[in-house]
């Protein structure tokens, strides 16, 4: 048994361009009685960007919709003791930046 499916030119072009699959609905046309495929018009999601709160000496503090992100990258040649001091200092600066952000947002 052979079934013929009518596919619009736009759907066919989307299928050729992406090379993957096209999501849609398969139904019987009420006028012709043939199977027809109608592609869903799904737009891709745009990722939300992180907002920079503070730029640190060796990293940054950013805010996403769900999280507060702190990044640090300290050179190894400083030694363990100095790295620990730098971490303490930068975390204090990051905390101060978060407090400043809260004060500015709610005033």
N, C-alpha and C positions, 0 to 999 in steps of 0.2 A: 504494500500500500504506500503510495507516495502522497505526501502532504506539501502543499505550496504555502509559504508564509510571505506575506507582503511586509517588506521592511522599507521605511522611508529612506530617502537619500541621505538625510542628516544623520540618522542612526548608523547607516552603513559607513559614512565618513568617520564618525566617532569610533566605530569598531576598528576601522583600518588604521586610524591615527594612534590609538592607544595600544592596540595589539592584544589587549586582554579581553575583558568582557564588558558588556553594556547591560546595566540593570534596567528592567522595564516590565511591562505587562503583556502577556500573550492572551489574545481573546479572539472570538469569532466576530467578524464584521456582520452587523445585522442586515445590511443591504445586499452584499455580494455572497455572504455565507462562507467566505474564505477566512483563514486564520490571519490575524494581523498582529504585529508587534509594535508597541508604543514604548519608546524609551523614556525613562524617568529623567527629568531635568534636575540633576543633583549638582549643586555647585560645591567645589572643594572647600573644606574648612580652612580658615586662615588662623595660624597659630597666634596666640596673644603674646605680645612682646613683654619682656621683663623691663621694669622701670628701674633705672639706676638711682639709688638713694645716696650713696657716697662712694667716691673713688678713694681707695686706701693706698698706702705706700707700696704694698706688695700684692694688691688685689682689689676687690670691690665688694659692695653690699648692694644687692638688687632685690626687688619685690616683684613676685609673680602673683597671679590671682589667688593662688593657694599657699604660697610659701614665701619666707624671707630667706634669701640665699647669700651666704658669705663665702668668698673664694680667697684663698691665700696661697701664694707661691713664693717661698723663701729659699734663697740659695743655701746649699749645704755647707759651703765653705765658711759660713759664719760660725759654725760650731753649735753644739747642743745648747749651751747656756744662753748664748745670744739669740738663738732661734726661739727659745722659750720666752725670753724677754720681749722679742718682737711680737710673738703671738699674743702675749698678755696685753701689750700696748695697743695692738691693732684691734683686738676684741673690745677693749675699752672704748676706742674711737668708734667702732661699729655700734656699740650700745648707745653711745652719746648721739650718734646720727639717727638711730631709731627713736630716741626720746625727742630729739629736735623735730623729726618728721611728725610725730604724734602731736606735739604742741602746735606746730604750724597748721596741721590738718584740722584741728578742733578749735582753733581760735578764729 
